[in-house]
Structures are given as structure tokens and as C-alpha cells.
């Protein structure tokens, strides 16, 4: 990859259209409000122009903005942009030619933008009179020349979806008919002509394949799969067009792209279709009305990539190149040559749309397994025989390995290396990441190299919606702790075509092989929510629990609920209903002898929100461990933590009676439905990023009044005494003491997460992804809500730092150094076998993986630890002591003789 | 307990007779041969016997080597006096730890409550000395028994033991003031087990 340019995450980064030139391309983004030019050679932004807008009420952009961008065919260096009521023109040199604002009228909506050699034509729909008002503006200075109107039978929404423009034509599909409306281009010619093309069934799509001043090709796709291609030719010295159908036999799933080349007489038309793991191409030359020189190519793909989503065909210096985007997000570049097609580039662009991440430990090596087995026995004699037998087998395998080394040498070294990469290391630092992307491709990534181990594409994949993001449940069905059984992971997703169907796919995270016994695509109920059982059932496998729309709970695979859930500890289930804006808590009672596989839920509590909308729910990480029950204060007394594992954080948003926007944060106990903490922030904007761990919560938001990002940290304490030191129940009458402090962040926040360690002894660090590409590691003690305003010796004894509102970020705490990662959407942290070490995986547009040491490396030797010096000095000391002993005895003897 | 044989001047004066023989190096002519060595002794326990006549002085000088004296010093110790001394000495040993206590208090106070090499060494010493002394209790009084102390010295031993206990108490107090004793809840919090959960909860947002 030569260069890359990351655009803004806000609306100005959304690309509306790219216009390609020879040396550079002009990119229109932000609903036609930004134009910029990138040079191909080095990716430099040559110029950027912003539309001059006078209307400042841009906050009220609840109405979807509409934007049209065209390149003037008669003057290729000029681009006309219509953004709602703003019409402006830029030249490809970065010069703003003119900019005008079309008078706003609520009934008038600007829809179409056309251009001729003299005029820029705007077609606006007057919804009162159902007339299309066509206004002509001068191409040179944007002066309004004249206007006319014509009857119009579509409404505004239909016109946008079903119509497209081409030169001076507006093409609109109306069920089985395509209307071609010719807009006159000069002042003297005013009659509007409408012609029709009949199709066999309802027209689904019109695509313009090729457009020039004299010639155009369009594609009409009907919903019965029939595709027709029409060629338009301009009549001499008029503004009218002739059209004729090109007879191409096309498959229903094929894509068409057209390329022109100066060396070629006409255009080349490429038809591409995907068929399992094969791509088929047909290239023909358009000759007046027929196609000639048809040639077929086919290329074998390395994996199943689904259908074609985008196709572009180009001829560069006599090389025919096909660029494709597949359904699984892959970017393919295929070279068509005389000796056949060749895949020259394949990139998994799906990796930039990761939505769920889980980590699995690697499998134990054979020797580690033997050790597990060796100490697995119970009886004295069996343990003894096991030890002997395993040690004998170790000896045998050692000799076999030696023999292998001598006979084969390094021949199967690669294979061994690959095997070694899949084996757990001594400290369990290397893992395998299972990532699910929003397009339905699942990857297994090795953490030590970042290499993709396997990938699976599920074609009819659709993720679940989770507030304004998407979400795919990914579960550890069987963890890697049971060395005799392979681990299993499950994903649950909906069908792309029928959203009521739920699919379950279970696979081995090491190989990606599907486990067919635990894979289904037909559940007899409509799923409301899925979660993992708390107890393993058969062969250490956990089962999936589904809540259906009748509030019944089911297990998959079907096992009695009494085996999937604990019968001694009551289970509570909470569900958030978005339409009612209410949390409902259910009680699930299971009898030990009950063999039912499904049961009804009993509602026990309900929390509903009024005048505020829940925008996010945040739960703590399942791997969250609390090591100590309290904090030791300076006077050596204990402040006990309120560690309620049933708490969830709820973020709501709303506007109060003074029209001030606010954000509320609640900590909700999901067993009792009681609110343990509530904070209100006025003049604050979401997104709110939350970390909930142990007994504290840290969240960030944007403060609109001071125009800065802020973080609030709160801790919950039980107080100086513990209510019950051995058990915790949400029904205990504990009123947690809350301490809070707010801090100012130096950067914005894209994502936030806390480090995880195995036992939770190591102090916590907050990992924060910033919009400028940094991942910052901030110790939690900087966010500690107990930071005092004036430091007493007692506080100093406790190790508290004096409160300062600003959180200072050292550049040393940027854990990705200069490898900036952009548009991070989530951070995943996992514990390793070493207590000091936590794994951090940040994903978004880029992926970043590292290990962090929140309390420094206290259980490892330093990197610069010199084993040689220690070893040799030990040897020297041993030798020296023997020598000294000898000398001493000689000396003693001599002394005795004296 | 280390100085089982007191060497101060007072006790030397009190036990002048504990010699079996002596060599007189100061030989002068025409000197009176029988010499009582300690003229300043308060109790004349020396009995001088003349085995030679005065007129044999010259012969005697020639016969005997330098430092030889014909005189004999008797080794008669009065029993009751010895017992008195032993009692004093045993009380000395028994009360010795208590006598050392003020010095140790000063030492402990000087060490301060902060953690440093010195203060830790002093605390260790405060613990080690009395413990060692208690374990070597019998050896502390062993010399007395060797010297033929008859009768009971258990009271002395108890006193000695109690004295060492005061040292231990001082060491403990020192630890307490330094914060080394696990007397607070906070010292045991790391060993507390995790609370067991009485409920589990599952759930989330309904998929629409």
C-alpha cells in the first residue's frame, strides 16, 4: 500500500462522489459541502474547498440532506455540486467558480442536476402543483437564465430513488415502464419530450454504465432477474437521443461494467458473475448495435466470497483490469490477459468492520498435555505408573525427534513452525482472536504475528441491532481449559432476507471448522435475546439460552434448564424494550428435578424512562475480577468496596423543559431493579463511553458548554464495615456511599476500556482511543474519585495524588507510538497467564494489538537481564568455594604441624 | 549474662584469697623471707609458715629459682562468706535484663518509627536478644552451679525470665508503634475470600 488518507469521522468524512482525473481525483464529501483533491502519486491533498453557507441553522439537519454531484461533460474540468439549496461549481484546479443559494421554499425540493455546454440545470419538484420546475443557470457565473416547468407524476422520495440523470435526460422507472424525459438545452427549444421503454416486469434498478456527450449506456434490471442494456446515441445537432437495445444474454446475478480506451474503437463491456468460488467474465466490444469479439475468462477464488457488490472495469495501458468488491468485503483486482485471468490483489477489507471479538487460549502442547495427564491420577499406584509411563514416552519421543532431525533435517521445519505457533506458550501470552465482521465474515487471527489463520464467510448474515450500532453475539461454548476437547465458539445472527430467522453457527476457533451438531438455521421461535448458560452441560459445553417473544426461555441444544442454570442460586433475567423504553426484570425459578427445556419468565420489576431515551447499556466484562474487598486508608482502617456484579450502566439522553440537552447515567441493579447511582449532566453531548469494573465506573462525554471532553469517575463503597463478609446479595440493605470526581481529558475519545488481569491484583489502567490515532494508557489512580483537594499526610500514606481537573497525558503512555490507528470502535482486553500482563486489541478502521503492564513487570525478569553473568558467576562461586576449601584444609594441616 | 565473672574492683577486693600460689619477683637481699603478700587485706587469710631458718637465707637464695618462694599460701575459704557472694552474684545475673531495659528503651526510641536498615536491625535485635537469653537460661546460671552453688535459684531464674519478657514486650511495643503488627482489619483484607454471589443475572437489549 502506497498511501492512505483517513477522512473525518463526522459527516464531512462521508464521501458522496469521486470524480477521477488523470493525475488526481476530486472527492466530494459531507453532503456536497466539501470538495478536495487527492493526487494519486503521493496521496497529498492538493486543495480543499468548503461550501460557503450562510444558513447557520445546520443543527436542524433532521431532514435528510440530498446532494448531487456531476461533472460537466462538455467541460470536464468543471464540477457542479447541488447540496440541498446550495449550488456551486468548482474547477479541477481547486478554484471555486461560483456559488449560489437557490431560494428556499418548503414545498420546493431540489432534486436533479444536469449540465450542458452553457447551462447548469436544476430540476426542483414543487409538491403543491406536482410540477417539475426546471431552472437554468449560467455555467460561467451561476446567473439564473430562465426557467420552465413540466408536469411531474412522482413524489419527492420516489423521484430520488427511482430516477437518475444522464446528460440532459432524466430517467425514471415507473413500475414496468421507463420514462425518458428530455430536458431542452437551449432557450429557443422548449418542448419537453417523454418517451417510454416497456419492461417485462417491475423495474428494480437503473444504472448508468457509461456516459459521454454523444453516447451513453444504461442498464435496466427488472425484479424477475431480467437485465437489459440500452445504448443511447445523440442525434446530430439536436438535444435529442436515439436508443436501441444491446442484445446481451446475461445471468441474473451478473454485473456489467464498461471501459473505454483511446486505442480502442468503441467501448468494451464486461460482464461478471460469481459462482461459488469462481468468477466468470465475458468481455465484448460494443459495435453500433451488436457485440463482437466476445471473450470469456474465469478465475478461481481462494475462498467463498459471496456475490459481487461492485465492479469496475478499466483498461490501463492495454492491460485489462477488473476491480471488484465482493459481498464479504474483499477487494479483488484481476488482470485479464491473453493467457487467462489472474488474481493479482486480494485484501480482506472486512477486517475494518469488526463488531465482535473474543479470545481463545491456544491448545496445550503435547508435553504440557502429558504433564496434565501425569498429575491427573488419584490413587498412589496409578499415579506412579502414570509418571513412569509418561516419562518413558517423553524419552521415546525425544529420541524420535532426534532421529527425525538427523534423517530429515530442516525439511519439515515450516510445518513444525506453524504447529508451534498454535501451541500455548509458557505464560499463555499468545492467543487466538476470533473476530466477527459486520459483513458476515469470521476470522481467526493469531496474536503473535497478526496472521489470519482461517476465515469463514456466512453469506446470509445480518447482525442484530444494538442501539445505533450492530452487534453479533459471540460465545465461548467450550473454553480451551479442557485439553481433551477442542474448544468451541458460537455466533448467533439473523438471516439477511428474513429477519425473524436466527442462525447459530458453532465452530472450532483453531481451524474454523463448523461443528455441525451445534449448528442450525431454524429455531422454532422468534428470538428476543440470547445469552450463555452459567453451567456446562455435556462434555464441558455450555448451552445457549434464548428468550422468545412470548417471554419463554429455551435452551439450544435442548437440555433441561435445571442443568444449564444453577438451581441453588436464583437466576434473574433483565430485558430492555426499546419501544417502551423500559427495563423489565424476570425471575427464573428452576426446580432441581425439573426436566423442562423451556419455561416462562415471571416479571418481578420494571424500570421505565420518561422524557429521556436510553442510548446505551453497558455491562461489565465477564472476566472482571476483584481481588481485594476494600481499600486500606491512611489510618489503616478499611473502606469496603461495593462490588455488585449485577450492576449495569444505563445512559439516557433527553432535552429538559428549558430546552437544554442532558445526559443521564444510571447504575441499575438487574436483580432488584433499584438504581444505585444516577448522575445528570446538562449541556452535554453523547457518545458516552463507559468503563464499568470492580466498584467503579468511568465515563466520558463531550461538554458543549466548555467545548471539551470530560470524564467522570465514581466509586461505590459499603463503608467502614462490611454487611456480610462471605456472601453478597443484591437484596442486602446496603446503601452504597458514592464518591465522584470529574476530569478534563486532553483528547477526544473514540473508545475506552480497562485492562484485565488474571487475578485482578495488578492495578488497573484505562486504555483510551483518541480521534487522532493514539491509544493512551492512563493509570486508574489518575481517575480515582478519592483524589483529595488538599493532600493530608494520611492521604499521602494511602498513595493518593492531589486532585487536579486536567488529566495530564505523557507521550510515553501512548502505547502505539507512531503507529497511529484511526476510527477505533472498540478495545478488547484479555488476561494472560502472567498477572502483570494484559492483552489489548483495538479495532476499528485499523487493528492494533499489544501487551500492557499496568503495574510494571513485577513477575518477569527485565529484558536486559544477563543470564550469562548470573550463570557464570554462580559456576565461578561454586568452583571457588571448592578450591578455597581445599586450600583451607592444607592451611589447617600446616598450622597443626607447626 | 555475658559477664558471669564480674571484674569490677569491688569484687576483687572482696575475694583476695582465691589464689593457690604466687610468685614473688621482688627478691631483695637481707629481706625478711616470709612475706605476707597483701598487707592491705582486710581479712588476713594468709598463713605464712617458715620452713627455713633465717640464717639459711643465702642458701635459699641460691637454691630456689627466680620467682620461687618457699612460702606456702593456704587455700582456706570460709564457707559462709562464699555463699553470700554467690547470692549476690546470682541476683546480679537475675536482675541484669531489667537493668538493661532502660538502655534498650532509649535505643528503640532513637531508632524512630520509619523503616530503615537501622531501625529494622534494632527491632530484630530487640527480639533476638531476649529470646536467645530465655533459651540459654540454664547456661546463664550454669557458672554459679559450677562454683558449687547449692540451694535453690528458681526465683532468680524466674526473675531473669521475667526480665527478658519485659524486653520482648518492649520489642512488641516497638513493632506496634512501627505498624508491623497485623492488628487492623486492613492487614487481613488480602486473605479475605471473595464474596459468593447469591444471585446471577443475565440479559440485555431486546433484538428488534
Interface residues (C-beta under 8 A of the other chain):
Chain A: X464 X465 X466 X467 X494 X527 X528 X529 X531 X534 X545 X565 X566 X569 X570 X571 X572 X573 X574 X575 X576 X577 X578 X579 X617 X619 X626 X628 X629 X630 X632 X633 X636 X637 X638 X643 X645 X646 X670 X671 X724 X725 X726 X727 X728 X729 X730 X731
Chain B: X179 X184 X185 X186 X187 X189 X190 X192 X193 X194 X195 X196 X197 X198 X199 X200 X201 X202 X203 X204 X205 X206 X207 X208
